[in-house]
Amino acid sequence: MTKETLVKLSAELEICGKALLKIAEALRSEEKAPAPESPKKEPVPRTLTLEEVRKVAADKSRQGFTEEVRNLIHHYGADKLSSLDPEKYDAFLKDLEVMGHAGNHAVLSASSSYRWLACPPSALECARLPDVQSDFAKQGTEAHALCEYKVKKALGQKGKDPTKSLTYFDEEMAECTDAYAQFVLETLAAAKTTCKDPLVLVEQRLDFSRWVPEGFGTGDCLIVADDTLSVIDYKHGLGVLVEAEKNPQMMCYALGALELFDGICDIQKVSMTIFQPRRENVSTCTLSKEELLQWAETVLKPTAELASRGEGEYKAGDHCRFCKIRATCRKRAEYNLELAKYDFAMPFHPGRYRSGSHPGQSR
């Protein structure tokens, strides 16, 4: 084979090689190219029927939430379930299904009344945020369960001892709940001096929705003795001292108790007691029925109506302590800024400045 032939063959092989490289690159690019996606079919939402919604509403009513169901229907702009807009069935059913679940609290609950009575718009804003239960709150819940058992046992009622299932049980909790049960028995004994057969209710559901939209709560212990209604509330907390004097939570509970017994019993006065053993605090406030009802009509009801609509004025103060929106509240920021002015104000020293020359002194 001549040299000329070899050169010619080499050139042809080079051309072939370049062609093969181009083919290989083309094949690789085809492998990397994503396959065309098939169009996704959007799921078709199922339409709820009135019968399905009515079944859940009827179940809730049988569980004792008749008033709450009625208020929820009104909240969705209807006077009865059959006139509810079908487009609202889904949202209505979601609210209905969580009614009465553990951790489900009324927007205007008695326990948060101290806050929303002072700052009405905060109620709806807090309701939009999830509940996050602290260890202290869980401890208090367990202490209440133990209190309920011990009081019922002392009254001769049946109940299951929850001690083994309690996460936060300790010697202090045992002593505090024993003291509470003893206090209830002492209060009952005092009631028997004026009433032959006083009525005692433990962990009683109380409805005060006559004054507060969807207002309900649970009274730890109620004692009805002729003309006197006693409401006892156990507080396991250690951080904040709780007083009974003009305590809105206790007054809401008392109103709920009046709804149950006024007319059946000739109640003339209400005794409200906070039992807080870890602070060695037993605080009692007594009001006449007329005083309680006047407060309900002139203070509680109009403020609750504002709060249920998200209206009224924001106001900062001690009630912000357990508010969910305290970190982002503009009114609280302004309040704290105003307090800070006093913390960093330059002290006045007589004689250091000429008259009228001190920065904080007006001329």
C-alpha positions as CSV (number, residue, x, y, z in Angstrom):
1,M,0.0,0.0,0.0
2,T,1.5,3.3,-1.1
3,K,2.0,6.2,1.2
4,E,-0.6,8.2,-0.8
5,T,-3.2,5.6,-0.2
6,L,-2.5,5.5,3.5
7,V,-2.9,9.3,3.8
8,K,-6.2,9.1,1.9
9,L,-7.5,6.3,4.2
10,S,-6.5,8.1,7.3
11,A,-8.4,11.2,6.2
12,E,-11.5,9.1,5.6
13,L,-11.2,7.5,9.0
14,E,-10.9,10.9,10.6
15,I,-14.1,12.0,8.9
16,C,-15.9,8.8,10.0
17,G,-14.7,9.3,13.6
18,K,-16.1,12.9,13.7
19,A,-19.4,11.6,12.4
20,L,-19.5,8.9,15.1
21,L,-18.8,11.5,17.8
22,K,-21.7,13.6,16.6
23,I,-24.0,10.6,16.6
24,A,-22.9,9.7,20.2
25,E,-23.5,13.3,21.4
26,A,-26.9,13.3,19.8
27,L,-27.8,10.1,21.5
28,R,-26.6,11.4,24.9
29,S,-28.7,14.6,24.6
30,E,-31.8,12.5,23.8
31,E,-31.2,10.4,27.0
32,K,-30.9,13.6,29.1
33,A,-34.0,15.2,27.7
34,P,-37.0,14.7,30.1
35,A,-39.9,12.7,28.9
36,P,-43.0,14.8,28.3
37,E,-45.3,14.8,31.3
38,S,-48.8,13.6,30.9
39,P,-51.3,16.2,31.9
40,K,-52.4,15.9,35.5
41,K,-56.1,15.5,36.2
42,E,-57.3,17.8,39.0
43,P,-59.3,15.8,41.6
44,V,-63.0,16.7,41.5
45,P,-64.1,17.8,44.9
46,R,-67.0,15.8,46.3
47,T,-70.1,17.8,47.0
48,L,-71.5,17.5,50.5
49,T,-75.2,16.9,51.0
50,L,-77.5,18.5,53.5
51,E,-78.2,15.0,54.9
52,E,-74.5,14.4,55.6
53,V,-74.1,17.7,57.4
54,R,-77.3,17.2,59.3
55,K,-76.1,13.8,60.6
56,V,-73.0,15.3,62.1
57,A,-75.0,18.3,63.6
58,A,-77.5,15.9,65.2
59,D,-74.6,13.8,66.7
60,K,-73.1,17.0,68.2
61,S,-76.5,18.0,69.6
62,R,-76.9,14.6,71.3
63,Q,-73.5,15.1,72.9
64,G,-74.8,18.3,74.6
65,F,-73.7,20.9,72.1
66,T,-77.1,22.0,70.9
67,E,-76.6,25.7,71.7
68,E,-73.1,25.6,70.1
69,V,-74.5,24.0,66.9
70,R,-77.3,26.7,66.8
71,N,-74.7,29.5,67.2
72,L,-72.5,28.0,64.5
73,I,-75.4,28.0,62.1
74,H,-76.1,31.7,62.9
75,H,-72.4,32.4,62.5
76,Y,-72.6,31.1,58.9
77,G,-75.5,33.5,58.1
78,A,-78.5,31.1,58.4
79,D,-81.4,30.8,60.9
80,K,-81.6,27.1,60.4
81,L,-79.5,24.3,58.9
82,S,-81.7,23.8,55.9
83,S,-81.3,27.4,54.8
84,L,-77.5,27.3,55.0
85,D,-75.7,28.1,51.7
86,P,-74.5,24.7,50.3
87,E,-71.2,26.4,49.3
88,K,-70.5,26.8,53.0
89,Y,-71.1,23.1,53.9
90,D,-67.4,22.2,53.8
91,A,-66.2,25.0,56.1
92,F,-69.3,24.5,58.4
93,L,-68.6,20.8,58.7
94,K,-65.0,21.3,59.6
95,D,-66.0,23.6,62.4
96,L,-68.7,21.2,63.5
97,E,-66.4,18.2,63.6
98,V,-63.9,19.8,66.0
99,M,-66.6,20.9,68.4
100,G,-66.1,19.3,71.7
101,H,-62.7,17.8,70.9
102,A,-60.0,17.9,73.5
103,G,-58.2,21.2,73.2
104,N,-61.1,22.8,71.5
105,H,-62.0,26.1,73.3
106,A,-64.6,28.7,72.6
107,V,-63.2,31.8,70.9
108,L,-64.6,33.9,73.8
109,S,-63.7,31.4,76.6
110,A,-64.1,32.2,80.2
111,S,-60.4,31.4,80.8
112,S,-59.4,34.1,78.3
113,S,-62.0,36.6,79.3
114,Y,-59.5,38.7,81.3
115,R,-57.8,39.4,78.0
116,W,-60.6,39.9,75.5
117,L,-62.7,42.0,77.9
118,A,-59.7,44.4,78.0
119,C,-58.7,44.0,74.3
120,P,-61.8,42.8,72.3
121,P,-60.1,42.5,68.8
122,S,-57.5,40.1,70.1
123,A,-60.1,37.3,70.5
124,L,-60.5,36.6,66.8
125,E,-56.8,37.1,66.0
126,C,-55.8,34.6,68.7
127,A,-58.5,32.1,67.5
128,R,-56.8,32.0,64.0
129,L,-53.5,30.7,65.6
130,P,-53.0,27.1,66.7
131,D,-53.1,26.2,70.4
132,V,-49.7,25.2,71.7
133,Q,-50.0,23.7,75.2
134,S,-47.0,24.3,77.4
135,D,-45.7,21.7,80.0
136,F,-47.2,23.9,82.7
137,A,-50.6,23.7,81.1
138,K,-50.4,20.0,80.7
139,Q,-49.4,19.7,84.4
140,G,-52.5,21.8,85.3
141,T,-54.7,19.6,83.2
142,E,-53.5,16.4,84.9
143,A,-53.9,18.1,88.4
144,H,-57.5,18.9,87.5
145,A,-58.1,15.2,86.5
146,L,-56.7,14.1,89.9
147,C,-58.8,16.7,91.7
148,E,-62.0,15.5,90.0
149,Y,-61.3,11.9,91.0
150,K,-60.5,12.7,94.7
151,V,-63.5,15.0,95.2
152,K,-65.8,12.4,93.6
153,K,-64.3,9.7,95.8
154,A,-64.7,11.8,98.9
155,L,-68.4,12.3,98.0
156,G,-68.9,8.6,97.5
157,Q,-69.1,8.7,93.7
158,K,-67.5,6.2,91.4
159,G,-64.5,7.1,89.3
160,K,-61.2,5.8,87.9
161,D,-58.0,6.8,89.6
162,P,-55.9,8.5,86.9
163,T,-52.6,8.6,88.9
164,K,-50.8,5.8,86.9
165,S,-51.5,7.6,83.6
166,L,-50.2,11.0,84.8
167,T,-46.9,12.2,83.3
168,Y,-46.4,15.0,85.8
169,F,-47.6,13.4,89.0
170,D,-45.4,13.9,92.0
171,E,-45.6,14.2,95.8
172,E,-46.5,17.9,95.5
173,M,-49.4,17.3,93.1
174,A,-50.7,14.6,95.5
175,E,-50.6,17.0,98.4
176,C,-52.2,19.9,96.5
177,T,-55.1,17.8,95.2
178,D,-55.6,16.3,98.7
179,A,-55.9,19.8,100.1
180,Y,-58.4,20.8,97.4
181,A,-60.6,17.8,98.1
182,Q,-60.5,18.6,101.8
183,F,-61.4,22.2,101.1
184,V,-64.4,21.2,99.0
185,L,-65.6,18.9,101.9
186,E,-65.2,21.8,104.4
187,T,-67.1,24.2,102.1
188,L,-69.9,21.5,101.8
189,A,-70.0,21.0,105.6
190,A,-70.4,24.8,106.0
191,A,-73.2,24.8,103.5
192,K,-75.0,22.0,105.4
193,T,-75.3,24.3,108.4
194,T,-77.9,26.4,106.5
195,C,-79.1,23.9,103.9
196,K,-80.2,20.3,104.7
197,D,-79.3,18.8,101.4
198,P,-77.0,21.0,99.3
199,L,-76.3,20.0,95.6
200,V,-72.7,19.3,94.6
201,L,-71.6,19.1,91.0
202,V,-68.0,18.3,89.9
203,E,-66.5,19.3,86.5
204,Q,-69.8,20.7,85.4
205,R,-70.2,22.1,81.8
206,L,-71.5,25.7,82.1
207,D,-73.2,27.6,79.3
208,F,-73.2,31.4,79.5
209,S,-74.0,32.0,75.8
210,R,-76.9,34.2,76.8
211,W,-74.2,36.9,77.3
212,V,-71.2,35.6,75.3
213,P,-71.5,34.1,71.8
214,E,-70.7,30.4,72.0
215,G,-69.7,31.0,75.6
216,F,-69.1,27.9,77.7
217,G,-66.7,26.5,80.2
218,T,-66.3,23.8,82.9
219,G,-66.7,24.6,86.6
220,D,-64.4,22.5,88.8
221,C,-67.0,22.4,91.6
222,L,-70.4,23.9,92.3
223,I,-72.3,23.8,95.6
224,V,-75.9,25.0,95.6
225,A,-77.3,25.6,99.1
226,D,-80.7,27.4,99.2
227,D,-79.9,31.0,98.4
228,T,-76.2,30.7,98.0
229,L,-74.3,29.4,94.9
230,S,-70.6,28.5,95.5
231,V,-68.2,28.2,92.6
232,I,-64.8,26.8,93.4
233,D,-61.9,26.8,90.9
234,Y,-58.6,25.0,91.3
235,K,-55.5,26.6,90.1
236,H,-52.3,24.5,90.0
237,G,-50.1,27.3,88.6
238,L,-47.3,28.8,90.6
239,G,-46.2,31.7,88.6
240,V,-49.2,34.1,88.7
241,L,-51.2,34.7,91.9
242,V,-54.9,34.6,90.9
243,E,-57.5,36.6,92.9
244,A,-61.2,36.0,93.0
245,E,-62.2,39.6,93.4
246,K,-63.9,40.8,90.2
247,N,-62.4,37.8,88.4
248,P,-64.2,37.6,84.9
249,Q,-63.5,33.9,84.5
250,M,-65.2,33.1,87.8
251,M,-68.0,35.5,87.0
252,C,-68.7,33.8,83.7
253,Y,-68.8,30.4,85.5
254,A,-71.2,31.9,88.0
255,L,-73.4,33.1,85.2
256,G,-73.4,29.6,83.6
257,A,-74.3,28.1,87.0
258,L,-77.2,30.6,87.4
259,E,-78.5,29.5,84.0
260,L,-78.7,26.0,85.4
261,F,-80.2,26.6,88.8
262,D,-81.8,30.1,88.9
263,G,-85.6,29.4,89.0
264,I,-85.1,26.0,90.4
265,C,-83.3,27.4,93.5
266,D,-83.9,30.8,95.1
267,I,-80.3,32.0,94.6
268,Q,-79.6,35.4,96.0
269,K,-75.8,35.5,96.2
270,V,-72.8,33.9,94.5
271,S,-69.6,33.0,96.3
272,M,-66.6,32.5,94.0
273,T,-63.4,30.9,95.4
274,I,-59.9,30.4,93.8
275,F,-58.0,27.6,95.5
276,Q,-54.3,27.9,94.6
277,P,-52.4,25.7,97.0
278,R,-48.9,26.1,95.5
279,R,-49.2,29.8,96.3
280,E,-51.0,29.2,99.6
281,N,-53.8,31.3,98.2
282,V,-57.5,30.9,98.9
283,S,-59.3,33.9,97.5
284,T,-63.0,34.4,97.8
285,C,-65.4,37.1,96.3
286,T,-69.1,37.2,97.1
287,L,-71.6,39.1,94.9
288,S,-75.3,39.5,95.0
289,K,-77.2,38.0,92.0
290,E,-78.2,41.5,91.0
291,E,-74.6,42.7,90.9
292,L,-73.5,39.8,88.8
293,L,-76.4,40.1,86.3
294,Q,-75.8,43.9,86.0
295,W,-72.1,43.3,85.2
296,A,-73.2,40.7,82.6
297,E,-75.6,43.1,80.9
298,T,-73.6,46.3,81.0
299,V,-70.0,45.0,80.6
300,L,-69.8,41.4,79.5
301,K,-72.4,41.2,76.9
302,P,-71.6,44.4,74.9
303,T,-67.9,43.7,75.0
304,A,-68.4,40.1,73.9
305,E,-70.4,41.3,70.9
306,L,-67.6,43.5,69.9
307,A,-65.0,40.8,70.4
308,S,-67.0,38.2,68.4
309,R,-66.9,40.6,65.4
310,G,-63.3,41.5,65.8
311,E,-64.2,45.1,66.7
312,G,-63.3,47.4,69.5
313,E,-59.9,49.0,70.4
314,Y,-56.6,47.2,71.0
315,K,-55.3,47.8,74.4
316,A,-52.0,46.7,76.0
317,G,-51.4,45.8,79.6
318,D,-51.0,42.9,82.0
319,H,-53.6,40.9,80.1
320,C,-51.1,40.6,77.2
321,R,-49.1,38.0,79.2
322,F,-50.7,34.9,77.6
323,C,-51.9,36.5,74.4
324,K,-50.8,34.6,71.2
325,I,-50.2,37.8,69.2
326,R,-48.2,39.7,71.8
327,A,-45.0,39.3,69.8
328,T,-46.4,41.0,66.7
329,C,-49.0,43.4,68.3
330,R,-48.4,47.0,67.4
331,K,-50.3,48.3,70.4
332,R,-48.1,46.3,72.8
333,A,-45.0,47.5,71.0
334,E,-46.1,51.1,71.5
335,Y,-47.0,50.3,75.1
336,N,-43.5,48.8,75.8
337,L,-41.8,51.7,74.1
338,E,-43.7,54.2,76.3
339,L,-42.6,52.3,79.4
340,A,-39.0,52.3,78.1
341,K,-39.0,56.1,78.0
342,Y,-39.3,56.1,81.8
343,D,-36.6,53.4,82.2
344,F,-34.1,55.4,80.3
345,A,-35.1,58.9,81.3
346,M,-32.2,61.0,82.6
347,P,-32.5,61.4,86.4
348,F,-32.9,65.0,87.7
349,H,-30.3,66.2,90.2
350,P,-31.2,69.5,91.9
351,G,-28.6,72.1,91.5
352,R,-26.9,70.5,88.5
353,Y,-28.9,72.4,85.9
354,R,-30.1,75.9,85.9
355,S,-33.8,76.4,86.2
356,G,-35.6,75.1,83.1
357,S,-32.5,73.6,81.6
358,H,-33.0,69.9,82.5
359,P,-33.8,67.9,79.4
360,G,-36.9,66.3,81.0
361,Q,-38.0,69.5,82.8
362,S,-40.5,71.8,81.1
363,R,-39.8,75.5,81.1
